[in-house]
């Protein structure tokens, strides 16, 4: 039984066949024998066990499986190796840069059989039809891909808030598990905008995912009271414990944006129950994917930092499934569950010899046995960069009507690679133009709408990027439909944005009128269909080119895309102006 646009559920005929196998009256399609079974429900390790499978589903778990094995049954003799459930990433961002096929190819080889991704990047640039296109790309892959609907907390009023009518339609899908992360400041500042979305999500029996970075005490209580179920932002063991005490699920991050497991491993010594802890990546870049792996690396690191192996495995299997109300079909090895399993050497070594996903043997000794389905995207999804005309250098001139020789302005002050502050200072005016000052590390930054009001832009000033030449631009700006560009040269800023338009999405570094590196993202301006090694090479080229122009950050791309984000403190930019996340106010460049 398959509901249109959703993942397959068990139909009555499948259930009848499963019952016959479970009773030993019909042969299984697949059987694992002589295994050591890790039972995540009881915490037991059960020796010389078998698991038999009919179709996508587990039929039998126990000793003596002879009655389930027929001449056509595929038999895997585990020879005492350990069987655990397939791994689940409970919170990630696939876009940018992955399409579902290439991501699935690499994720499943390490034993990840289920992924839950945000869609906040897609909605501002693709709308409802674009999100459907994206969700449809998940179908037919060798692992299960679920999504959460974007709450659309944005620095831009044009992008802010998911329309309730669209949310209702998306929540009807079985592959949509709830409302994605919504930043606590915006929810408390604008409850009338976001609480109706919460109400509808909870009414549908789905989860409201949280983002409570920096919230504590009464503010955290208020946010939790609104119905938020989880948070993936704590960076200390004490912050995790505070959220656990409020009944929230807490996601421990170990990905390319943050690596928190070593610090958060203190939890194991704090006498707290771990059943509401979940391991997640929150996003992983291609180089880390190739160098480290995916969820198998995260679970292994949790074990290496001192978590008991079965606790670490639960945090990437049963705990995730329970949080998203999927434990009826996922998260453990038991009759009636999806047949998602790994055969690993032992509980301390998360290195799968075999991977079974939805009842199929998909990986054998590291070799992928199935081909991911290559998605076909709509023309609109492949042409999402809309600018009325090419930009010119003069489009980045900052003009003022002031007759003074100096004016007081707001500057985005890049404090760390992600955190910004508001700096107020005087800048010189020459012939009605505010002049940036590279000697003070003050350059220009601009946000240009590419979708909703194409060409609408705001040009501001930025300190702390240490860019000494050229420009750096991307179409993957967080939480908006904007292209964001920083630059020393107006001409290079125009060149970078125009090149993104020509590529129909991507990231570009240029200087002296020449393109130094580019990373095309031609699907939604966010996604590339290219192989993982090519993605890694292109992203590395961007990093090296940006650093070669003076940018000191280890991941300049991440620093750039967060300039428009509504999550990280605290002065940001969008096509409407500068945005103070403390109070949500949109501000102009000139300090009145």
Secondary structure by P-SEA (a helix, b strand, c coil): cccccccccccaaaaaaaaaaaaccccccbbbcccccccccccccccbbbbbbcccccccccccccccccccccccccccbbbbcccccccccccccccaaaaaaaaaaacccbbbbbcccccccccaaaaaaaaaaaccccbbbbbbcccccccccccccccaaaaaaaaacccccccccccaaaaaacccccaaaaaaaaaacbbbbbbbccccaaaaaaaaaaccccccccccaaaaaaaaaabbbbbbbbccccccccccccccccccccccbbbbcccccaaaaaccccaaaaaaaaaaacccaaaaaaaacaaaaaaacccccccccccccccbbbbccccccccccbbbccccccccccccccccbbbbbcccccccccccccccccccbbbbcccccbbbbbbbccccccbbbbbbbbbbbccccccccccccbbbbbbbbccccccccccccccccccccccccccccccccbbbbbbccaaaaaaaaaaaaaacbbbbbbccccccbbbbbccccccccccaaaaaaaaaaaaaaaaaaccccccaaaaaaacccccccccccccccccccccccccccccc
